[in-house]
């Protein structure tokens, strides 16, 4: 009977972590995202406030009063109606001639507001020039007065210019420091939201090297279970 030799089994292994190489560049902590975003927002806001052309607002007021054949409720209703169609009335009338701007500019830069308690219409014009803003507001208000005078016999209300626009002395657009402050607030807010909604990083298992376990690597000849058992003899 020959003794068979077999190679040791590699069933049990012992694992040991492989040391990682130190990185030359260390990533900054996550909390630095918020101040960096706020700084970027402040710079963007400051540049926007410096480069943007200042805008001026001028407001003119129109009053609708009832005649002897009408009542205050009717005047209030017509004031609301005139406020809604002020842009169309101004374009059809001579407002663009009086203001010295095209009709598209009036439509885009003039807005009207009415009050539910008083039959008054406020006409506000916005322009990069203070004098042009005054001309636009007064031109639209004058167009409303002319149109109301033509329709007075049918509406029984008078449309009067209550107050002319005053030339503004300061722009309504934000200054560079204010724009920088708003930009910093918006940048910090966006940076904080980005940290909250960022995807979570998956934890990767470290790399391990395999080292054979001496206790588990036994040859079949040394294992007691692998020894040949004696067979009973039969007669």
Rosetta silent file (secondary structure, phi, psi, omega in degrees, C-alpha in Angstrom):
SEQUENCE: XXXXXXXXXXXXXXXXXXXXXXXXXXXXXXXXXXXXXXXXXXXXXXXXXXXXXXXXXXXXXXXXXXXXXXXXXXXXXXXXXXXXXXXXXXXXXXXXXXXXXXXXXXXXXXXXXXXXXXXXXXXXXXXXXXXXXXXXXXXXXXXXXXXXXXXXXXXXXXXXXXXXXXXXXXXXXXXXXXXXXXXXXXXXXXXXXXXXXXXXXXXXXXXXXXXXXXXXXXXXXXXXXXXXXXXXXXX
SCORE:     score description
SCORE:     0.000 S_00000001
   1 L     0.000  122.358 -177.952    0.000    0.000    0.000 S_00000001
   2 L   -90.332  145.276  179.923    1.539    3.275   -1.128 S_00000001
   3 L   -89.165  113.841 -178.428    1.221    6.400    0.900 S_00000001
   4 L   -82.793  136.370  177.402   -0.390    9.077   -1.145 S_00000001
   5 L  -107.244  137.990  179.508    0.719   12.606   -0.638 S_00000001
   6 L  -128.468  153.360  179.354   -1.607   15.483   -1.230 S_00000001
   7 L   -73.444  150.164  179.903   -1.103   19.228   -1.257 S_00000001
   8 L   -66.023  142.822  179.566   -2.353   21.196    1.752 S_00000001
   9 L   -76.716  146.630  177.367   -5.833   22.601    1.480 S_00000001
  10 L  -110.210   52.057 -178.399   -6.418   26.372    1.345 S_00000001
  11 L   -76.157  -56.257 -178.218   -9.788   26.262    3.032 S_00000001
  12 L   -94.776  129.295  178.989   -9.271   28.705    5.882 S_00000001
  13 E  -128.356  151.162  176.382   -7.528   31.970    5.195 S_00000001
  14 E  -108.308  129.836 -177.048   -6.768   34.915    7.376 S_00000001
  15 E  -101.869  144.975  178.278   -7.399   38.353    5.920 S_00000001
  16 E  -138.852  137.157 -178.816   -5.445   41.443    6.753 S_00000001
  17 E   -66.765  141.955  177.208   -6.070   44.980    5.475 S_00000001
  18 L   -87.188  122.833 -178.022   -3.726   46.356    2.889 S_00000001
  19 L   -62.787  132.764  179.665   -2.403   49.745    4.020 S_00000001
  20 L   -83.937  151.288  179.846   -3.527   52.554    1.720 S_00000001
  21 L   -75.938  136.434  178.645   -1.105   55.069    0.340 S_00000001
  22 L   -66.052  132.006 -179.013   -1.343   58.553    1.894 S_00000001
  23 L   -78.690  144.495 -179.587   -2.905   61.033   -0.551 S_00000001
  24 L   -75.362  -30.294 -179.027   -0.961   64.150   -1.424 S_00000001
  25 L  -113.026  125.464 -179.463   -4.108   66.354   -1.572 S_00000001
  26 L   -98.287  127.642 -178.792   -6.540   66.365    1.334 S_00000001
  27 L   -68.320  140.151  177.736  -10.178   67.172    0.563 S_00000001
  28 L   -70.870  156.350  178.314  -11.654   70.131    2.486 S_00000001
  29 L   -65.427  159.375 -174.886  -14.496   69.423    4.922 S_00000001
  30 L   -67.776  -28.243 -176.684  -18.064   69.603    3.672 S_00000001
  31 L   -66.172  -16.397  178.997  -19.008   72.595    5.820 S_00000001
  32 H   -72.499  -10.394  179.085  -16.768   74.814    3.688 S_00000001
  33 H   -64.173  -39.130 -176.274  -19.308   74.554    0.850 S_00000001
  34 H   -65.694  -52.255  178.681  -21.627   77.082    2.528 S_00000001
  35 H   -64.409  -34.364  178.171  -19.093   79.954    2.999 S_00000001
  36 H   -65.832  -42.619  178.188  -17.634   79.355   -0.453 S_00000001
  37 H   -64.897  -38.061  177.805  -21.115   79.500   -2.030 S_00000001
  38 H   -65.598  -38.814  178.434  -21.903   82.662   -0.038 S_00000001
  39 H   -65.415  -42.679  178.676  -18.656   84.279   -1.231 S_00000001
  40 H   -64.009  -41.484  177.798  -19.410   83.411   -4.853 S_00000001
  41 H   -64.049  -38.074  178.195  -22.950   84.794   -4.490 S_00000001
  42 H   -65.472  -42.118  178.457  -21.630   88.030   -2.973 S_00000001
  43 H   -64.465  -42.789  179.599  -19.178   88.507   -5.822 S_00000001
  44 H   -65.377  -41.530  178.542  -21.850   87.812   -8.426 S_00000001
  45 H   -66.229  -39.913  177.752  -24.311   90.179   -6.741 S_00000001
  46 H   -64.250  -40.782  177.561  -21.730   92.943   -6.421 S_00000001
  47 H   -65.464  -40.851  179.129  -20.791   92.663  -10.088 S_00000001
  48 H   -63.648  -43.608  179.434  -24.472   92.676  -11.084 S_00000001
  49 H   -66.742  -28.001  179.576  -25.203   95.749   -8.974 S_00000001
  50 H   -80.134  -40.919 -175.280  -22.210   97.577  -10.429 S_00000001
  51 H   -81.120  -33.781 -174.545  -22.782   96.717  -14.092 S_00000001
  52 L   -64.992  138.747  178.853  -26.587   96.966  -14.176 S_00000001
  53 L   -72.075  131.194  179.733  -28.039  100.241  -15.370 S_00000001
  54 L   -65.068  145.287 -179.548  -29.986  102.031  -12.582 S_00000001
  55 L  -114.149  143.955 -178.848  -33.748  102.237  -13.010 S_00000001
  56 E  -121.289  144.953  177.122  -36.025  105.120  -11.970 S_00000001
  57 E  -114.891  138.761  174.231  -39.737  105.139  -11.167 S_00000001
  58 E  -134.140  137.356 -174.035  -42.143  108.040  -11.651 S_00000001
  59 E  -125.590  131.748  174.818  -45.820  107.946  -10.671 S_00000001
  60 E  -118.573  149.765 -175.234  -48.731  110.078  -11.864 S_00000001
  61 E  -119.317  137.902  178.639  -52.271  109.932  -10.417 S_00000001
  62 E  -121.151  136.916 -177.741  -55.601  110.108  -12.224 S_00000001
  63 E  -116.634  136.613  177.352  -58.916  110.703  -10.452 S_00000001
  64 E  -111.208  119.715 -177.577  -62.364  109.635  -11.636 S_00000001
  65 E  -119.274  145.071  179.947  -65.222  111.735  -10.256 S_00000001
  66 E   -79.993  152.940  173.564  -68.965  111.267  -10.822 S_00000001
  67 L   -91.594 -173.185 -179.189  -71.145  113.879  -12.511 S_00000001
  68 L   -66.762  -22.732 -178.120  -74.624  114.954  -11.434 S_00000001
  69 L   -93.297    6.385 -177.648  -76.118  112.020  -13.350 S_00000001
  70 L  -130.681  179.680 -179.951  -73.930  109.406  -11.652 S_00000001
  71 L  -130.169  166.925 -178.398  -72.981  108.209   -8.169 S_00000001
  72 H   -60.005  -31.764  179.937  -69.679  107.435   -6.392 S_00000001
  73 H   -64.114  -39.157  177.759  -70.092  103.687   -6.920 S_00000001
  74 H   -66.101  -39.354  178.048  -70.145  104.173  -10.693 S_00000001
  75 H   -63.262  -38.303  178.195  -67.011  106.328  -10.507 S_00000001
  76 H   -65.841  -39.594  178.311  -65.245  103.600   -8.543 S_00000001
  77 H   -66.583  -40.913  178.712  -66.229  101.016  -11.128 S_00000001
  78 H   -69.461  -32.248  176.611  -65.028  103.151  -14.048 S_00000001
  79 H   -63.137  -41.599  176.589  -61.746  103.839  -12.262 S_00000001
  80 H   -63.859  -40.797  179.398  -61.135  100.090  -12.051 S_00000001
  81 H   -66.411  -43.520  178.126  -62.022   99.682  -15.718 S_00000001
  82 H   -63.807  -35.780  178.802  -59.730  102.514  -16.833 S_00000001
  83 H   -65.191  -32.005 -179.624  -56.911  101.056  -14.775 S_00000001
  84 H   -75.683  -32.868 -175.631  -57.211   97.731  -16.590 S_00000001
  85 L  -106.752   19.279 -176.300  -57.204   99.215  -20.096 S_00000001
  86 H   -62.538  -40.293 -178.269  -54.735  102.031  -19.452 S_00000001
  87 H   -66.391  -40.149  177.812  -52.015  100.512  -21.615 S_00000001
  88 H   -67.170  -40.660  178.880  -54.356  100.027  -24.580 S_00000001
  89 H   -63.955  -39.587 -179.315  -55.773  103.529  -24.211 S_00000001
  90 H   -67.237  -37.949 -179.006  -52.264  105.003  -24.036 S_00000001
  91 H   -70.502  -40.492  179.157  -51.128  103.147  -27.138 S_00000001
  92 H   -70.936  -27.105 -179.396  -54.217  104.146  -29.136 S_00000001
  93 L   -87.495 -153.052 -176.698  -53.878  107.737  -27.972 S_00000001
  94 L  -103.206   23.006 -177.485  -50.997  110.173  -28.144 S_00000001
  95 H   -64.774  -38.567 -179.616  -49.099  108.910  -25.078 S_00000001
  96 H   -67.785  -28.065  177.163  -46.188  107.635  -27.136 S_00000001
  97 H   -74.368  -43.352  179.943  -45.897  111.036  -28.822 S_00000001
  98 H   -68.373  -36.574 -179.151  -45.978  112.928  -25.522 S_00000001
  99 H   -82.258  -23.155 -179.590  -43.550  110.516  -23.846 S_00000001
 100 L    76.394   25.025  179.137  -41.207  110.281  -26.830 S_00000001
 101 L  -130.804  157.904  178.190  -40.933  106.481  -26.675 S_00000001
 102 L   -70.603  167.073 -177.572  -42.409  103.708  -28.861 S_00000001
 103 H   -64.605  -34.689  179.756  -45.590  101.870  -27.962 S_00000001
 104 H   -63.095  -35.478  178.116  -43.699   98.680  -27.044 S_00000001
 105 H   -67.380  -39.674  176.608  -41.756  100.581  -24.395 S_00000001
 106 H   -63.389  -42.424 -178.090  -44.968  101.913  -22.863 S_00000001
 107 H   -65.290  -34.252 -175.353  -46.498   98.449  -22.789 S_00000001
 108 H   -88.551  -23.034 -170.622  -43.474   96.907  -21.100 S_00000001
 109 H  -121.607   10.288  178.133  -42.536   99.658  -18.612 S_00000001
 110 E  -122.286  131.039  177.402  -45.823  101.225  -17.475 S_00000001
 111 E  -131.778  150.578 -179.059  -48.101   99.667  -14.874 S_00000001
 112 E  -123.414  149.573  177.905  -51.306  100.914  -13.285 S_00000001
 113 E  -136.402  143.616  177.779  -52.889  100.223   -9.918 S_00000001
 114 E  -122.450  158.765  179.802  -56.368  100.994   -8.590 S_00000001
 115 L  -108.890  139.427  177.109  -57.758  101.158   -5.084 S_00000001
 116 L   -74.812   -8.969 -176.859  -60.954   99.370   -3.990 S_00000001
 117 L  -106.654  -22.148 -176.504  -61.803  102.291   -1.689 S_00000001
 118 L  -135.279  142.407  179.686  -61.124  105.361   -3.854 S_00000001
 119 L   -79.970   64.255 -177.630  -61.703  106.063   -7.587 S_00000001
 120 E  -128.040  144.694 -179.588  -58.042  106.807   -8.204 S_00000001
 121 E  -121.807  127.765  174.592  -55.544  105.319  -10.663 S_00000001
 122 E  -101.668  128.784 -179.547  -51.801  105.385  -10.128 S_00000001
 123 E  -112.946  112.933 -177.013  -49.680  105.261  -13.291 S_00000001
 124 E  -113.924  127.402  179.076  -46.066  104.223  -12.638 S_00000001
 125 E  -116.113  143.234 -179.621  -43.409  104.271  -15.366 S_00000001
 126 E  -120.704  133.450 -179.838  -39.923  102.745  -15.151 S_00000001
 127 E  -156.262  160.544  175.968  -36.939  103.881  -17.189 S_00000001
 128 L   -75.562  -11.120  176.590  -33.166  104.178  -17.021 S_00000001
 129 L  -115.431  132.034 -178.960  -33.640  107.961  -17.299 S_00000001
 130 H   -65.401  -40.294 -179.744  -35.511  109.887  -14.617 S_00000001
 131 H   -68.062  -37.158  177.908  -36.881  112.459  -17.071 S_00000001
 132 H   -67.352  -37.920  176.901  -38.107  109.778  -19.477 S_00000001
 133 H   -61.741  -40.281  177.205  -39.891  108.001  -16.623 S_00000001
 134 H   -64.335  -44.023 -179.515  -41.702  111.257  -15.782 S_00000001
 135 H   -64.243  -38.071  179.634  -42.696  111.802  -19.425 S_00000001
 136 H   -67.329  -45.154 -179.573  -44.013  108.258  -19.741 S_00000001
 137 H   -64.882  -45.747  179.431  -46.128  108.446  -16.578 S_00000001
 138 H   -67.822  -33.121  179.312  -47.575  111.861  -17.436 S_00000001
 139 H   -66.207  -42.735  178.252  -48.168  110.810  -21.054 S_00000001
 140 H   -67.529  -41.555  178.688  -50.244  107.775  -20.081 S_00000001
 141 H   -63.055  -41.327  178.609  -52.171  109.789  -17.474 S_00000001
 142 H   -65.614  -36.259  177.201  -52.898  112.517  -20.016 S_00000001
 143 H   -64.987  -37.076  176.679  -54.081  109.910  -22.509 S_00000001
 144 H   -65.757  -39.358  179.580  -56.529  108.565  -19.917 S_00000001
 145 H   -64.510  -44.060 -179.794  -57.852  112.080  -19.260 S_00000001
 146 H   -64.230  -43.543  179.497  -58.397  112.763  -22.964 S_00000001
 147 H   -65.617  -40.033  178.233  -60.123  109.426  -23.491 S_00000001
 148 H   -65.563  -34.181  177.908  -62.336  109.943  -20.426 S_00000001
 149 H   -67.355  -35.546  178.794  -63.363  113.392  -21.680 S_00000001
 150 H   -69.117  -29.262 -177.314  -64.443  111.916  -25.018 S_00000001
 151 L  -102.168   11.963 -174.331  -66.596  109.312  -23.244 S_00000001
 152 H   -64.435  -36.480 -178.187  -67.984  111.578  -20.510 S_00000001
 153 H   -66.806  -28.639 -179.271  -71.452  111.874  -22.065 S_00000001
 154 H   -94.381  -28.852 -179.069  -71.877  108.092  -22.084 S_00000001
 155 H   -94.435  -21.411 -178.358  -70.106  107.200  -18.812 S_00000001
 156 L    60.670   31.526  174.298  -71.305  110.218  -16.743 S_00000001
 157 E  -135.206  152.619  177.005  -67.885  110.421  -15.009 S_00000001
 158 E  -106.771  139.230  177.135  -65.003  112.845  -15.334 S_00000001
 159 E  -111.127  117.868 -176.436  -61.385  111.748  -15.588 S_00000001
 160 E  -124.060  148.273  174.348  -58.954  114.306  -14.165 S_00000001
 161 E   -83.350  110.336 -174.261  -55.212  114.293  -13.616 S_00000001
 162 E   -77.026  -40.133 -178.445  -54.952  114.489   -9.862 S_00000001
 163 E  -152.041  135.013  176.510  -51.156  114.792   -9.586 S_00000001
 164 L   -81.123  159.010 -178.903  -48.335  115.007  -12.064 S_00000001
 165 L   -71.649  145.362  178.058  -45.256  112.790  -11.740 S_00000001
 166 L  -104.017  136.516 -178.593  -42.300  114.080   -9.771 S_00000001
 167 L   -64.567  122.800 -178.550  -38.805  113.550  -11.107 S_00000001
 168 L   -71.637  148.380  179.805  -37.127  110.869   -8.976 S_00000001
 169 L  -104.249  -14.509 -178.801  -33.830  111.667   -7.310 S_00000001
 170 L  -136.952  144.616  179.059  -32.677  108.116   -6.514 S_00000001
 171 L   -72.907  156.876  177.425  -32.904  104.880   -8.482 S_00000001
 172 L   -94.924  -12.763  178.151  -35.126  102.037   -7.351 S_00000001
 173 L   -72.527  149.246 -177.144  -32.728   99.332   -8.522 S_00000001
 174 L   -66.526  144.453  176.735  -30.530   97.805   -5.774 S_00000001
 175 L   -76.152  173.063 -178.333  -27.092   99.272   -5.201 S_00000001
 176 H   -62.732  -44.960  177.826  -23.900   97.236   -5.432 S_00000001
 177 H   -63.186  -40.346  178.946  -23.587   96.594   -1.630 S_00000001
 178 H   -66.246  -41.117  177.819  -27.235   95.587   -1.380 S_00000001
 179 H   -64.504  -36.785  176.660  -26.934   93.315   -4.409 S_00000001
 180 H   -65.421  -39.668  178.299  -23.806   91.735   -2.903 S_00000001
 181 H   -64.882  -43.146  178.018  -25.651   91.106    0.372 S_00000001
 182 H   -64.249  -41.249  178.465  -28.580   89.513   -1.448 S_00000001
 183 H   -64.255  -38.957  177.995  -26.192   87.404   -3.533 S_00000001
 184 H   -64.956  -41.374  178.609  -24.338   86.210   -0.436 S_00000001
 185 H   -63.678  -44.778  179.733  -27.601   85.201    1.237 S_00000001
 186 H   -65.704  -40.246  178.754  -28.783   83.353   -1.853 S_00000001
 187 H   -64.610  -43.245  177.528  -25.412   81.639   -2.302 S_00000001
 188 H   -63.961  -38.623  178.121  -25.276   80.485    1.310 S_00000001
 189 H   -64.816  -44.526  179.255  -28.830   79.193    1.099 S_00000001
 190 H   -65.135  -37.737  177.433  -28.111   77.261   -2.090 S_00000001
 191 H   -64.403  -41.842  176.874  -24.927   75.841   -0.564 S_00000001
 192 H   -64.824  -40.529  177.033  -26.805   74.642    2.509 S_00000001
 193 H   -65.176  -36.392  177.444  -29.531   73.070    0.389 S_00000001
 194 H   -63.074  -36.528  176.629  -26.876   71.360   -1.709 S_00000001
 195 H   -67.920  -33.746 -178.001  -25.428   69.764    1.424 S_00000001
 196 H   -73.373  -36.930 -174.410  -28.863   68.557    2.501 S_00000001
 197 H   -99.549    5.521 -178.425  -29.853   66.980   -0.812 S_00000001
 198 L   -66.552  146.284  177.748  -26.453   65.608   -1.806 S_00000001
 199 L   -68.911  141.865 -179.804  -26.404   61.823   -2.458 S_00000001
 200 L   -73.084  138.139  179.462  -24.922   59.761    0.323 S_00000001
 201 L   -76.413  134.197  177.588  -21.552   58.223   -0.389 S_00000001
 202 L   -78.594  134.653  178.974  -21.441   54.462   -0.422 S_00000001
 203 L   -80.237  119.540  179.852  -18.952   52.933    1.953 S_00000001
 204 L   -91.661  139.578 -179.860  -16.571   50.731    0.023 S_00000001
 205 L   -69.548  138.144 -179.906  -15.044   47.698    1.704 S_00000001
 206 L   -67.096  152.771 -179.850  -11.276   48.027    2.208 S_00000001
 207 L   -74.970  132.359 -178.881   -8.989   45.938    0.072 S_00000001
 208 E  -119.663  145.259  171.519   -7.724   42.873    1.847 S_00000001
 209 E  -100.110  151.405 -177.326   -4.915   40.526    1.011 S_00000001
 210 E   -95.972  127.481  177.511   -5.228   36.785    1.605 S_00000001
 211 E  -122.345  125.589 -178.510   -2.855   35.131    4.011 S_00000001
 212 E   -62.612  142.095  179.029   -3.074   31.369    4.501 S_00000001
 213 L   -89.115  115.485 -177.215   -4.125   30.216    7.960 S_00000001
 214 L   -62.448  -32.789 -177.605   -1.543   27.783    9.279 S_00000001
 215 L   -70.147  -26.067 -177.461   -4.021   26.139   11.617 S_00000001
 216 L   -92.250  -19.727 -178.481   -6.406   25.316    8.823 S_00000001
 217 L   -88.186   96.282  179.098   -3.861   24.073    6.309 S_00000001
 218 L  -124.554  143.258  177.312   -3.348   20.435    7.268 S_00000001
 219 L   -78.454  153.173  178.262   -2.409   17.591    5.064 S_00000001
 220 L   -60.556  -27.482 -179.692   -4.740   14.612    4.849 S_00000001
 221 L   -70.409  -30.508 -179.367   -2.014   12.404    6.348 S_00000001
 222 L   -85.690  -18.525 -178.454   -1.904   14.564    9.525 S_00000001
 223 L   -77.065  133.194 -178.821   -5.665   14.802    9.925 S_00000001
 224 H   -66.789  -26.646 -178.082   -7.106   12.081   12.200 S_00000001
 225 H   -77.495  -20.635 -178.300  -10.201   11.802   10.029 S_00000001
 226 H   -88.535   -4.820  178.142   -8.119   11.116    6.948 S_00000001
 227 L   -68.288  139.057  179.120   -6.299    8.065    8.503 S_00000001
 228 L   -67.892  133.830  179.781   -7.364    4.743    6.920 S_00000001
 229 L   -86.370  140.254  178.475   -9.651    2.690    9.188 S_00000001
 230 L   -66.869  137.594  179.877   -8.896   -1.064    9.659 S_00000001
 231 L   -95.538  137.860  177.772  -11.293   -3.335    7.757 S_00000001
 232 L   -69.545  143.219  178.953  -12.715   -6.471    9.469 S_00000001
 233 L   -84.959  140.824  179.013  -11.581   -9.765    8.015 S_00000001
 234 L  -112.623  138.067  179.815  -14.170  -12.126    6.619 S_00000001
 235 L   -99.381    0.000    0.000  -13.781  -15.892    6.599 S_00000001
